[in-house]
């Protein structure tokens, strides 16, 4: 029989104790004490930015670098826009603006050429939603000679509307933008969810009904192929090569969150009209699968310890979008806020690990550290905690109600340029002519909508 207290085992025991000890002094978030919330969010944001090399010598603004994909950086800077909005701390504003503007790409629609090997509609969409948040929250506008927040969001919308694919599955956006990327045949919920929510938010901000029509179209398409089920569950995606006849039924927090907030924006835009109230309620109630005793969990991967780098950030977006839902559809507060507040307390309690006692873990429903750490873990805790302040701030602004960001209805309409010097499958001349007609049609609708809105 092995000696249970031999030196090797003693070291293991001591290591285990050290891992658990920080839990004893975990952050105690006092939700009704604003200063408590501010202090903890400040520490968590600081730790998240320790992972950011973009403002250091040799770093590239807007990139966190391996192992983090480009889209998560866009989401992280969206969280820092939220951070400024909720706390009033402008300490990260300059680095956020620098990062966002550095990644806009030559067509000013968040398509930088150096991301082409992995550029998806969802990746582009998350940067667009961060720009949309900047416009809605009156985040300081960029210099006049730089792209503006609203115009950047419009540029992404325009470029994605041109990619709407009626040839397979009756519509929808593909996951990947370029044909040479793995996943081009997959139509996933998050790409369509980003487009849906972006359209809904642009409709509310500008008053242009064309955006609302696209939001309705995207929602109905998602439901028509079953990615949004009759009981309002959101599934991951489907294979266009099978004409979307089979579904990947895994559920993620960010899919539910992005459609929940998008529906809430449409509820707000339509003055509470049906069917949007029913849709908001349905999606909201279906999010119960992601809560264990009111604490948020990424049920698709946490229980088997299989969450990848991307998935370790998903709860951040559920927290962000739940708070937006409360703003756009106040009747949801009685359901959402208890879950958001309980999750925030749990997240804070799991954020005092590591040698700095400021490292967040991923799983909030268990005792002790799960030994996970990184941008995603900090991001999840930051968004869930700071969004408990949602009732202390006003509604997101609009173009006619306090908004200062300048728009451009024609932004981003140059079309997708395949980098054919390296990769095959460039669009044919016929494809480009067809895209040109589509561009003209979309612009006419948007500009007409803008005209009627102005007069």
C-alpha positions in Angstrom: 0.0 0.0 0.0 1.3 3.5 -0.9 2.1 5.9 1.9 -0.6 8.5 1.5 1.6 11.2 3.1 4.8 10.5 1.2 6.5 13.7 -0.2 4.9 13.4 -3.6 1.5 13.2 -2.2 2.2 15.9 0.4 3.1 18.2 -2.5 -0.1 17.4 -4.2 -2.1 18.0 -1.1 -0.4 21.4 -0.5 -1.0 22.4 -4.1 -4.7 21.5 -3.8 -5.0 23.6 -0.6 -3.3 26.5 -2.3 -5.7 26.3 -5.2 -8.7 26.3 -2.9 -7.4 28.9 -0.4 -8.2 32.0 -2.6 -11.8 30.8 -2.6 -12.1 31.5 1.1 -11.3 35.2 0.5 -13.3 35.4 -2.8 -14.6 38.8 -3.8 -17.8 39.5 -1.9 -19.9 41.5 -4.3 -22.5 43.7 -2.5 -25.0 44.3 -5.3 -26.8 47.3 -3.6 -23.5 49.0 -2.9 -22.4 50.8 -6.2 -18.9 51.2 -4.9 -18.6 47.5 -4.4 -19.6 46.8 -7.9 -17.2 49.5 -9.3 -14.3 48.2 -7.3 -14.7 44.6 -8.4 -15.3 45.5 -12.1 -12.2 47.7 -12.1 -10.0 44.9 -10.8 -11.5 42.4 -13.3 -11.1 44.8 -16.3 -7.5 45.5 -15.3 -6.7 41.8 -15.2 -8.4 41.2 -18.6 -6.2 43.9 -20.1 -3.1 42.3 -18.8 -3.6 39.8 -21.5 -3.7 42.5 -24.2 -0.4 43.1 -26.0 -1.9 45.6 -28.5 -0.8 48.7 -26.6 2.7 47.3 -25.9 5.8 47.6 -28.0 5.5 45.3 -31.0 1.8 44.7 -30.4 -1.0 45.2 -32.9 -3.9 47.3 -31.8 -7.1 45.3 -31.6 -5.5 41.9 -31.3 -5.1 39.8 -28.2 -3.0 37.2 -30.1 -2.9 33.5 -29.7 -4.9 31.6 -28.6 -7.6 34.2 -29.0 -9.4 34.7 -32.3 -10.0 38.1 -33.7 -13.8 38.1 -33.0 -13.2 37.8 -29.2 -11.1 40.9 -29.3 -14.0 42.8 -30.8 -16.2 41.4 -28.1 -13.7 42.4 -25.4 -13.6 46.0 -26.6 -17.4 46.0 -26.6 -17.2 45.1 -22.9 -14.9 48.0 -22.3 -17.4 50.3 -23.9 -20.0 48.9 -21.5 -17.4 49.4 -18.7 -17.1 53.1 -19.4 -20.9 53.4 -19.7 -21.6 51.8 -16.4 -18.7 53.0 -14.3 -17.8 56.4 -15.8 -14.1 55.3 -15.8 -12.6 56.5 -19.1 -9.2 54.8 -18.5 -9.6 52.4 -21.3 -11.4 54.7 -23.8 -8.2 55.6 -25.8 -7.0 52.1 -26.2 -10.5 50.9 -27.1 -10.9 53.6 -29.8 -7.4 52.8 -31.2 -8.2 49.1 -31.3 -11.6 49.5 -33.0 -10.3 51.9 -35.7 -7.2 49.8 -36.4 -9.4 46.8 -37.3 -11.9 48.5 -39.7 -10.3 47.3 -42.9 -10.0 49.2 -46.2 -13.8 49.2 -46.8 -14.5 50.4 -43.3 -16.6 47.4 -42.4 -14.4 45.3 -40.1 -12.8 43.1 -42.8 -9.1 43.6 -42.3 -7.2 41.5 -45.0 -4.9 39.9 -42.4 -8.0 38.1 -40.9 -9.2 36.6 -44.2 -8.1 33.0 -43.4 -10.7 32.8 -40.6 -13.1 35.7 -41.2 -16.7 34.7 -40.5 -19.9 36.6 -40.6 -20.1 36.2 -36.8 -16.6 37.5 -36.3 -17.4 40.6 -38.3 -20.8 40.9 -36.6 -19.3 41.0 -33.1 -17.1 44.0 -34.0 -20.2 45.6 -35.6 -22.2 45.2 -32.4 -19.4 46.8 -30.4 -19.5 49.8 -32.8 -23.3 49.8 -32.5 -22.9 49.9 -28.7 -20.5 52.9 -29.0 -23.1 54.8 -31.0 -26.0 53.9 -28.7 -24.1 54.8 -25.5 -22.5 58.0 -26.9 -19.0 56.6 -26.5 -16.7 59.4 -27.5 -16.8 59.8 -31.3 -13.6 59.2 -33.3 -11.8 62.2 -34.9 -13.8 63.6 -37.8 -11.4 62.2 -40.4 -11.9 58.6 -39.1 -14.7 56.2 -39.6 -17.6 56.8 -37.2 -19.3 54.2 -35.0 -22.7 54.3 -36.7 -21.2 54.2 -40.2 -19.1 51.2 -39.2 -22.2 49.3 -38.0 -24.0 50.2 -41.2 -21.0 49.1 -43.3 -21.2 45.6 -41.8 -24.9 45.4 -42.2 -24.6 46.4 -45.9 -21.9 43.9 -46.6 -23.7 41.1 -44.9 -27.1 41.8 -46.5 -25.4 41.2 -49.9 -24.3 37.7 -48.7 -27.9 36.6 -47.9 -27.9 33.2 -49.6 -31.2 32.1 -51.2 -29.6 29.3 -53.2 -29.5 27.0 -50.2 -31.8 26.5 -47.2 -34.1 29.2 -48.5 -31.9 32.0 -47.2 -29.7 32.9 -44.3 -26.0 33.7 -43.9 -23.2 31.3 -44.1 -20.8 31.0 -41.2 -17.7 31.9 -43.3 -17.4 34.7 -45.7 -14.8 33.3 -48.1 -15.3 30.1 -50.0 -11.8 28.8 -49.2 -12.4 28.7 -45.4 -13.5 25.6 -43.6 -17.1 26.1 -42.5 -18.3 27.9 -45.6 -21.0 25.3 -46.0 -22.3 25.8 -42.5 -25.2 28.2 -41.7 -24.9 28.9 -38.1 -27.2 30.6 -35.7 -24.7 33.1 -34.3 -23.9 34.6 -37.7 -27.6 35.1 -38.4 -28.1 36.2 -34.8 -25.5 39.0 -35.1 -27.1 40.1 -38.4 -30.6 40.0 -36.8 -29.6 42.0 -33.8 -27.6 44.5 -35.7 -30.5 45.1 -38.1 -32.9 45.5 -35.1 -30.6 48.0 -33.4 -30.0 50.0 -36.6 -33.8 50.2 -37.1 -34.3 51.6 -33.6 -31.3 54.0 -33.8 -32.0 55.4 -37.3 -35.8 54.9 -37.5 -35.3 53.3 -41.0 -37.9 50.5 -41.5 -35.7 48.7 -44.0 -33.5 47.5 -41.2 -36.5 46.2 -39.4 -37.6 44.3 -42.4 -34.3 42.6 -42.6 -34.5 41.8 -38.9 -37.9 40.2 -39.4 -36.7 38.3 -42.4 -33.7 36.9 -40.5 -35.8 35.9 -37.5 -38.4 34.1 -39.6 -35.8 32.3 -41.7 -34.1 31.1 -38.5 -37.4 29.7 -37.2 -38.4 28.3 -40.6 -35.5 25.8 -40.7 -35.7 24.9 -37.1 -32.6 26.6 -35.6 -35.1 28.6 -33.5 -37.5 25.9 -32.3 -41.2 26.2 -31.7 -40.5 26.3 -28.0 -37.9 29.0 -28.6 -34.7 27.0 -28.1 -31.7 28.2 -30.3 -29.6 25.5 -31.8 -26.1 25.9 -33.2 -26.4 25.6 -37.0 -27.0 23.4 -40.1 -25.2 22.2 -43.2 -26.1 24.0 -46.3 -24.8 21.1 -48.5 -27.8 19.1 -47.0 -30.1 22.1 -47.6 -30.3 22.5 -43.8 -32.2 19.3 -43.4 -30.3 18.3 -40.3 -29.6 20.4 -37.3 -26.8 20.6 -34.8 -28.9 20.7 -31.6 -26.3 21.9 -29.1 -27.4 25.1 -27.2 -25.1 28.0 -26.3 -25.7 31.0 -24.1 -24.6 33.5 -26.7 -27.1 32.2 -29.3 -30.0 32.6 -26.9 -28.7 36.0 -25.7 -28.2 37.5 -29.1 -31.7 36.5 -30.3 -33.3 37.6 -27.0 -31.9 41.1 -27.2 -32.6 41.3 -30.9 -36.2 40.5 -30.3 -36.3 43.0 -27.4 -35.1 45.7 -29.8 -37.8 44.9 -32.2 -40.3 44.9 -29.4 -39.1 48.4 -28.5 -39.0 49.6 -32.2 -42.6 48.5 -32.8 -43.9 50.0 -29.6 -44.5 46.6 -27.9 -46.4 45.1 -30.8 -47.0 41.5 -31.3 -45.6 39.1 -32.2 -42.4 40.6 -30.6 -43.7 40.5 -27.0 -44.5 36.8 -27.4 -41.1 36.1 -29.0 -39.2 38.0 -26.2 -41.1 36.0 -23.6 -40.6 32.7 -25.4 -36.8 33.1 -25.8 -36.4 34.5 -22.3 -38.2 31.6 -20.7 -36.2 29.1 -22.8 -32.9 30.5 -21.3 -33.8 28.7 -18.1 -31.7 25.8 -19.4 -28.6 27.9 -18.8 -29.2 28.5 -15.1 -28.5 26.3 -12.1 -30.1 27.8 -9.0 -30.2 31.1 -10.9 -26.5 31.0 -11.7 -25.4 31.0 -15.3 -23.7 27.9 -16.7 -22.4 27.0 -20.2 -24.2 23.7 -20.2 -22.9 22.6 -23.6 -19.4 22.2 -22.3 -18.9 23.0 -18.6 -20.1 19.7 -17.2 -17.6 17.7 -19.2 -14.8 20.2 -19.1 -14.7 20.5 -22.9 -15.1 24.3 -23.4 -12.7 25.6 -25.9 -11.2 29.1 -25.9 -14.1 30.7 -27.7 -16.8 29.0 -25.6 -15.2 30.1 -22.4 -16.3 33.7 -23.2 -19.9 32.9 -24.3 -21.5 33.8 -20.9 -20.3 37.3 -21.3 -22.6 37.9 -24.1 -25.6 36.4 -22.4 -25.0 38.8 -19.5 -24.6 41.8 -21.9 -27.7 40.9 -23.9 -29.9 40.1 -20.9 -29.2 43.7 -19.6 -30.0 45.1 -23.0 -33.3 43.2 -23.0 -34.2 44.7 -19.7 -33.7 48.2 -21.2 -35.6 47.5 -24.4 -38.4 45.4 -22.8 -38.7 46.4 -19.2 -41.4 43.8 -18.5 -38.6 41.2 -18.5 -36.8 42.7 -15.5 -38.6 40.5 -12.9 -37.3 37.4 -14.7 -33.9 38.5 -15.8 -32.5 40.6 -12.9 -32.6 37.8 -10.3 -30.6 35.6 -12.6 -28.2 38.3 -13.6 -27.6 39.4 -9.9 -27.1 35.8 -8.6 -24.7 35.1 -11.4 -22.8 38.2 -10.7 -22.3 37.3 -7.1 -21.1 33.8 -8.1 -18.8 35.2 -10.7 -17.2 37.7 -8.3 -16.7 34.9 -5.8 -14.7 33.0 -8.4 -12.4 35.9 -9.3 -9.8 35.9 -6.6 -7.5 33.1 -7.8 -3.9 33.1 -8.9 -0.9 34.7 -7.4 -2.4 38.1 -7.9 -5.7 37.0 -6.3 -7.5 38.7 -9.2 -7.9 35.8 -11.7 -11.3 34.6 -12.6 -12.4 31.0 -13.1 -14.9 29.8 -15.6 -17.4 27.6 -13.7 -19.5 29.6 -11.2 -21.7 26.7 -10.0 -19.0 24.7 -8.2 -16.8 25.3 -5.2 -13.1 26.0 -5.9 -11.2 26.9 -9.0 -11.6 25.0 -12.2 -8.0 26.0 -13.2 -9.2 27.9 -16.2 -8.1 31.5 -16.8 -7.7 33.9 -19.6 -9.5 36.6 -21.5 -12.8 34.7 -21.7 -13.0 34.1 -18.0 -12.3 37.8 -17.2 -14.7 38.9 -19.9 -17.6 36.7 -18.6 -17.2 38.0 -15.0 -16.8 41.6 -16.1 -19.9 41.7 -18.3 -22.2 39.8 -15.9 -21.1 42.0 -12.9 -21.1 45.4 -14.6 -24.5 44.8 -16.2 -26.1 44.6 -12.8 -25.9 48.4 -13.0 -28.3 48.4 -15.9 -31.1 50.1 -14.0 -28.8 53.0 -13.0 -28.3 54.2 -16.5 -30.6 55.6 -19.2 -31.8 53.9 -22.4 -29.5 53.7 -25.3 -29.8 56.8 -27.4 -31.0 57.1 -31.0 -30.3 59.4 -33.9 -33.2 61.6 -32.9 -32.8 61.3 -29.2 -29.3 62.3 -28.0 -27.1 60.3 -30.4 -24.1 62.0 -31.8 -22.5 59.3 -34.0 -22.6 60.0 -37.8 -23.9 57.4 -40.2 -23.4 56.5 -43.9 -26.2 54.4 -45.5 -23.8 53.5 -48.3 -20.9 52.3 -46.1 -19.3 48.9 -46.8 -21.0 48.3 -50.2 -17.8 47.6 -52.1 -18.5 43.9 -52.1 -16.3 41.0 -50.9 -12.9 40.8 -52.5 -11.6 37.3 -52.5 -7.8 37.4 -52.0 -7.3 35.4 -55.2 -3.5 35.9 -55.3 -3.3 33.1 -52.7 -6.7 31.4 -52.8 -9.0 30.1 -55.6 -12.7 30.5 -56.0 -13.0 34.2 -56.8 -16.4 35.4 -57.8 -17.1 35.3 -61.5 -17.9 38.5 -63.5 -21.5 37.4 -63.5 -21.5 37.1 -59.7 -20.0 40.6 -59.4 -22.6 42.1 -61.7 -25.4 40.4 -59.7 -23.9 41.7 -56.5 -23.8 45.2 -58.0 -27.5 45.0 -58.7 -28.1 43.8 -55.2 -26.1 46.6 -53.7 -28.0 49.2 -55.7 -31.3 47.7 -54.5 -30.3 47.7 -50.8 -29.0 51.3 -51.0 -32.2 52.5 -52.7 -34.3 51.0 -49.9 -32.0 52.3 -47.1 -31.8 55.8 -48.6 -35.6 55.9 -49.3 -36.2 54.9 -45.7 -33.8 57.6 -44.6 -35.7 60.1 -46.7 -39.1 59.3 -45.3 -37.6 59.3 -41.8 -36.2 62.8 -42.3 -39.3 64.4 -43.8 
